[in-house]
Amino acid sequence: MLMNKYKLIIYWSQDDDCFLVEVPELAGCMAEGKTYTEAVLNAEKIIAEWLETAQMQGRSIPEPRGRLMTA
């Protein structure tokens, strides 16, 4: 399954009082949680739902790109 290979960007949101997780390779795919671990677990569920929905709608599913390269 591809979901564990997608890049996660995890950060604390003072405004939301929780951790937010963005999955940049999957448009609009985000999750939250009161703890870091809860946020990651929620992200795994959301990724699975995102992939399932894309497949059902016949949309292409991006391959995980791996490590960000910076200058």
C-alpha positions in Angstrom: 0.0 0.0 0.0 1.3 3.4 -0.9 -0.1 5.5 1.9 2.8 5.1 4.3 5.2 6.4 1.7 3.7 9.8 1.2 5.4 12.8 2.7 3.8 14.3 5.8 4.3 17.8 7.0 3.4 18.0 10.7 3.2 21.2 12.7 1.6 22.7 15.8 -1.2 25.2 15.1 -1.6 27.7 18.0 -4.8 28.9 16.4 -6.3 25.4 16.2 -4.7 24.2 19.4 -3.7 20.9 17.8 -1.2 19.3 15.5 -1.9 19.6 11.8 -0.7 17.2 9.1 -0.6 18.1 5.4 0.1 15.5 2.7 1.4 17.8 -0.1 1.4 15.1 -2.8 -2.4 14.6 -2.4 -4.3 17.8 -3.0 -6.4 18.9 -0.1 -5.4 15.9 2.1 -5.0 17.1 5.7 -5.6 15.8 9.2 -5.4 17.0 12.8 -4.9 15.6 16.3 -4.5 16.8 19.9 -1.2 14.8 20.0 1.5 14.3 17.4 0.7 10.5 17.3 -3.0 11.1 17.0 -2.4 13.5 14.1 -0.3 11.0 12.3 -2.8 8.2 12.8 -5.6 10.4 11.6 -3.5 11.3 8.6 -3.1 7.6 7.7 -6.8 7.2 7.8 -7.4 10.3 5.6 -4.7 9.1 3.1 -6.5 5.8 2.8 -9.8 7.5 2.2 -8.3 10.0 -0.3 -6.8 7.1 -2.3 -10.0 5.1 -2.2 -12.1 8.1 -3.4 -9.6 8.9 -6.2 -9.7 5.3 -7.3 -13.5 5.2 -7.3 -13.7 8.4 -9.3 -11.2 7.2 -11.8 -8.7 10.0 -10.9 -5.0 9.4 -11.2 -3.1 8.7 -8.0 0.2 10.4 -7.6 3.3 8.3 -6.8 5.1 9.2 -3.6 8.0 11.6 -4.6 10.2 10.8 -1.7 12.6 13.2 -0.1 12.4 17.0 -0.7 15.5 18.3 -2.3 16.6 21.7 -1.2 19.5 23.9 -2.3 
